[in-house]
Amino acid sequence: MSRFMQPAIPILRSFDEDATRAFYLGFLGFEVAFEHRFDADAPLYMEVRRDACVIHLSEHYGDAMPGAALRIAVRDVHGLCRELNDKSFKYARPAVQRQDWGEDEMIIRDPSGNRLVFSTPVMMP
């Protein structure tokens, strides 16, 4: 591993703490690594992680633009899709699509409109 560069950690904008927690923690299965507020009435900034995937979520104006897109490589996007659909989450019923460029992808939008693209490379004939 390089001693200089580490994997980038995206910052995604969030607006509704309860909906964000339900989506990232309850539905996607992430865990909170840390939370920070400058005071009780300040916006929330938190880090969530699942396996090696780390995402920062911020309610702070200017930290990120809503509607960002994020690609997340997974070993088995079909298995992840089954896992998520088994939860019967009210706001998402993901599906996997095969792309011409050799990946199976599952696209899910979070409550703030950010697009999460989970992908697994496939062997093309």
ZAMARGU-4260 file (C-alpha; in steps of 0.2 Angstrom, whole numbers, plus 5000, padded with zeros to 4 digits):
<rodrens>
0) 5000/5000/5000 | 5006/5017/4996 | 5012/5027/5011 | 5005/5043/5003 | 4988/5040/4995
5) 4974/5031/5004 | 4956/5027/4997 | 4946/5043/4995 | 4931/5046/5007 | 4916/5054/4999
10) 4906/5066/5008 | 4887/5066/5003 | 4875/5079/5008 | 4860/5074/5019 | 4845/5083/5025
15) 4834/5072/5036 | 4843/5063/5050 | 4830/5050/5053 | 4828/5046/5035 | 4847/5045/5032
20) 4849/5033/5047 | 4835/5022/5041 | 4843/5021/5024 | 4861/5019/5028 | 4860/5010/5044
25) 4844/5000/5043 | 4843/4996/5025 | 4860/4996/5018 | 4868/4989/5034 | 4881/5002/5037
30) 4887/5006/5055 | 4891/5023/5063 | 4910/5025/5065 | 4908/5043/5072 | 4896/5057/5074
35) 4899/5076/5077 | 4889/5091/5080 | 4897/5108/5086 | 4882/5109/5098 | 4865/5101/5101
40) 4856/5112/5087 | 4870/5111/5075 | 4870/5100/5059 | 4875/5082/5060 | 4891/5076/5052
45) 4894/5057/5053 | 4905/5043/5046 | 4896/5027/5041 | 4905/5011/5036 | 4902/4993/5030
50) 4916/4982/5026 | 4929/4993/5017 | 4917/5006/5011 | 4917/5022/5021 | 4906/5037/5018
55) 4904/5054/5026 | 4886/5061/5027 | 4884/5079/5031 | 4870/5091/5035 | 4882/5106/5034
60) 4877/5118/5019 | 4892/5118/5007 | 4900/5102/5012 | 4893/5093/4997 | 4880/5096/4983
65) 4864/5085/4984 | 4862/5073/4970 | 4880/5066/4969 | 4884/5049/4962 | 4895/5037/4970
70) 4902/5020/4963 | 4904/5006/4976 | 4913/4990/4970 | 4905/4974/4978 | 4910/4956/4976
75) 4892/4950/4973 | 4880/4963/4968 | 4866/4950/4965 | 4869/4944/4983 | 4868/4962/4990
80) 4852/4965/4980 | 4844/4949/4987 | 4849/4955/5005 | 4842/4972/5003 | 4826/4966/4995
85) 4823/4953/5009 | 4822/4968/5021 | 4806/4975/5012 | 4812/4993/5014 | 4797/5004/5011
90) 4807/5017/4999 | 4818/5005/4988 | 4816/4989/4978 | 4833/4988/4970 | 4837/4978/4954
95) 4853/4973/4945 | 4856/4977/4927 | 4870/4971/4916 | 4879/4985/4907 | 4887/4984/4890
100) 4904/4989/4898 | 4905/4972/4908 | 4897/4976/4925 | 4882/4971/4934 | 4875/4987/4943
105) 4862/4991/4956 | 4857/5009/4957 | 4849/5016/4973 | 4845/5034/4977 | 4847/5039/4996
110) 4834/5050/5004 | 4844/5066/4999 | 4844/5061/4980 | 4862/5055/4980 | 4864/5040/4968
115) 4874/5025/4975 | 4879/5013/4961 | 4885/4996/4967 | 4894/4986/4954 | 4902/4969/4951
120) 4913/4966/4935 | 4907/4951/4925 | 4915/4940/4912 | 4909/4945/4895 | 4907/4931/4882
</rodrens>
